[in-house]
């Protein structure tokens, strides 16, 4: 448990399933507000992780790019799928709707 907490403190956007995030929070005996504060994210962001919304939104970004015929290199695909910030995913989805290339959607240097 200590290792999980330390990992979350170092990287508050780990590659965890929604049930994993919820389980860690339950094991620590913390409310969503307490846990979100501990790992440095907002309560709505934590709620979206626990509900699996970020994964669905990342898939939406990739689907729009695919339908529009925009090639997505593996590094960009991995970055999109790893993103847990719902605001960032929403920005990428909006950009994907009008983009002509992946560079118009995300800055791959980040």
Secondary structure, DSSP 4 states (H G I P E B T S, - for coil): -HHHHHHHHH-TT-S--HHHHHHHHHHHT--HHHHHHHHT--HHHHHHHHHTHHHHHHHHHHHHHHHTT----HHHHHHHHH---HHHHHHHHHHHTT-SSGGGT--TT-
